Amino acid sequence: MTTSLVYAPANAHTMHNHPESHGRMERLLPELDRAGLLADLHMIAPVAATDEQLLRVHTAGLIDHIRQVSVRGGGLLDHGDTYATPESYELARVAVGSCCAAVDQLINGQVNNGI
């Protein structure tokens, strides 16, 4: 079985004391390595999503809203705790594009699963 791993460090997408942060993967990778699993993973290079990929799922208005919040220096994206930093828009594009690349490898039979 082949498992792909996409890892794009997102150090700039972090809000103090928020569970959604880059620290989750930073702690996970050493544990995968200690368990002897990291060497068995097929690494996929991070790639930014195209506008076409984003528009398959999100409206142009939502995409522009997130971009504008990032450009203005970050802030909350809704009435909850979903936030953006100045770098979040570009980091989100990389997250989406990388997930699409992993799905492409799954569909093409290059890997059996991925994270």
N, C-alpha and C positions, 0 to 999 in steps of 0.2 A: 504494500500500500504506500502511495506517495502522498504526502501532505505538503501543501504550499504554505508559506508564511510571507505575508507582506508586512514590512515594518518600516514606517516612516516616522522618525522621531518628531514629536510635535511639542517640544519644550515650551513654545510660546503660547500654547493653548492651555493655560492653567489659571484657575482662580483659586486663591488661598482657601483652604478647607473645603473645597468642592470635590466630590468623588470622581467627577469626570476630569481627569488630568493625565498628563504624560507619565506620571509616576507609576501607573498601573503596569504598563509594558516594561518600563525600566526595571521593575521588580520581577516581572514574569520571565524575561529572557535569561537572567542568571539561573533561575530555578530550572528552566528547561535544559540549560547547559549542564547543571549539576546532576540532573536526572539522566543525562546522556541522550536526550531527545533532540536537542538543537541541531546536532550534526546530521540527523536524519531528515530534516526539513528542507524542502526545496524553496529557496529564497526567491521572491519576485521583487524586482526593482520597483520602487514607488513611481507612479506616473500621474500627472494631473488629468482630471476629467475634462472632456471637451464640453463646450456649451450644449451640444446636441445630447450628450449623456445626461447632463443635469436637467435639461428640459423634458426628458422622458418621464421624470418623476415630479419635478417641481415647476411651479409657474415662474415666468420671467420676473414677476413682481416680487416673489419671495427671494429668488436668487439675488435680485438687485438690493432688496432690503438688507440681507445679510452682508453683502458687499459694502453697502453704505455704512452699516454699523461698524464694520471693521475699519473702513477708511477714516471714520470719525474718531477712532481710537478705542473702539470696543464698547461693550455695555450689554444690557439684557436684551434678548431677542423677543421675549414675550412677557406675559405677566407672572411667569413662574421663575425658575432658576436657570433657564437656558441662556447661556452667555456667549459672547464673542469677544476676542481680544483683537488688537490691530492685525494680527497675523492669521486669525481664524478662517477667514474666507479662503485664502490660498491653501491653508492646511486642509480645509474641508474638501477642496477640489482634489487634492492629492489622495485623501482618504477614499473619495468616491471613485476616482480613476483607478486606484490600486485594487479596490474591491472588484471593479469591472474586469480588470486584468486577471484576477484570481478566478472569477466566474468563467471567463473565456477559456482558461486552462482546464477547468472542470468540464465544460461543455465539449472541448476538443479532446478529452480523454488523456490529457497530459498529467493530471493529478487526480487523486480520488477524493480529496477534501482539502480544506484550507482554513487558515485563521489569519 
